[in-house]
């Protein structure tokens, strides 16, 4: 089946991972060959707003999608510095997509 994109990037916190997150990733996998899930707030200390580590959230996601077409990476927060945050996103995507020549990448 022909997929519209090589990679689709989904940025989420998943605190916790919900049915809406699952449906979004499912749709992304139907549109692209591979999905990159970037988990935000990955290195924030555990508290009421961030009850799960990024590894625990990755396990929740992976439990719903046991496929090698889904890449899960942590992303650090940079409050009030969108340039650094954007650069971190770009670096994470590049590290995953660099093996494909001229990949088509879309962010949802």
C-alpha positions in Angstrom: 0.0 0.0 0.0 1.3 3.4 -1.0 1.8 5.8 2.0 1.7 9.5 1.5 4.8 10.3 3.7 8.0 8.6 4.7 7.7 9.9 8.3 5.0 11.6 10.3 6.1 13.4 13.5 3.7 13.6 16.5 4.7 15.6 19.5 2.8 14.7 22.7 3.2 14.6 26.5 1.0 11.5 27.1 0.4 12.3 30.7 -1.2 9.7 30.5 -1.4 8.1 27.1 -5.1 8.3 26.1 -7.4 6.9 23.5 -7.1 10.1 21.5 -3.3 9.7 21.4 -3.7 6.1 20.3 -6.1 7.1 17.5 -3.8 9.9 16.3 -0.9 7.5 16.1 -3.0 4.9 14.3 -4.1 7.5 11.7 -0.5 8.6 11.3 0.6 5.0 10.7 -2.0 4.8 8.0 -0.6 7.9 6.2 3.1 7.3 6.5 5.7 4.5 6.4 7.0 5.4 9.9 5.9 7.6 12.8 8.1 9.5 15.2 6.5 10.1 18.6 8.4 12.8 20.5 7.5 12.8 24.2 7.6 16.3 25.7 8.3 17.1 29.3 10.6 14.1 29.3 13.0 15.2 32.0 10.6 17.1 34.3 10.6 15.8 37.8 7.7 13.5 38.8 4.8 15.5 40.2 1.0 15.9 39.9 1.3 17.4 36.4 4.0 14.9 35.3 3.2 11.6 37.1 5.1 9.3 34.7 8.7 9.2 33.5 9.2 9.4 29.7 10.2 5.7 29.8 6.9 4.8 31.4 5.0 6.8 28.8 7.0 5.1 26.0 6.0 1.7 27.4 2.3 2.7 27.4 2.6 3.8 23.7 4.7 0.8 22.7 2.1 -1.5 24.4 -0.5 -0.2 21.9 1.8 -0.3 18.9 4.3 -3.2 18.9 5.8 -2.2 15.5 9.2 -1.3 14.3 7.5 1.5 12.3 7.1 3.7 15.4 10.1 5.5 16.9 9.7 7.0 20.4 12.2 9.7 21.6 12.2 12.0 24.6 12.2 15.8 24.3 13.3 18.3 26.9 11.2 21.3 27.7 12.7 24.8 27.1 10.2 27.2 28.6 10.4 30.7 27.0 13.0 29.5 24.4 11.2 28.3 21.3 14.4 28.4 19.2 16.2 25.8 21.4 13.0 23.7 21.6 12.6 23.8 17.8 16.2 22.9 17.4 15.8 19.9 19.7 12.8 18.7 17.7 14.8 19.1 14.4 17.8 17.2 15.8 15.6 14.3 17.1 13.9 14.0 13.7 17.1 14.2 11.8 18.7 11.5 13.9 16.0 9.1 13.0 15.5 10.1 9.3 19.1 10.7 8.3 19.4 7.2 6.8 16.7 8.0 4.2 17.6 10.1 1.2 15.3 13.2 0.9 12.6 11.8 3.3 9.2 13.4 3.2 8.4 14.4 6.8 5.3 16.0 8.1 4.4 17.3 11.6 1.0 16.8 13.1 
